[in-house]
Amino acid sequence: MKKAANFTALIDMVHEAVYEVDELRACLEHDDDEAATYTPYLDPLDAMLRELHESMASGKYQGAGTGEDLPFMPLFKKHERSIPFRELLRTINATHREGYEA
């Protein structure tokens, strides 16, 4: 997945990640067996993504190309193998850290 080309594309990616969390949560309502896989990270990841989206929407986002990982990355690295939308999160972080796609 390519990095976002601009701020609008980045905020769209973050919005998509929030949607993916909501979809995963909805799926888990019908499958208790799978819940144990996702429960350890779903709520904190949801909160961090919503906070990131809010900071972007409100103009408080510090901008792409900071050279630093987003706050959700330690959680992501710990649970990466069980996150269905890991490529999206990896791309969001890469854009934040390295800047927009040229």
Secondary structure, 3 states (H helix, E strand, C coil): CCCCCCHHHHHHHHHHHHHHHHHHHHHHCCCHHHHHHHHHHHHHHHHHHHHHHHHHHHCCCCCCCCCCCCCCHHHHHHHHHHCCCHHHHHHHHHHHHHCCCC
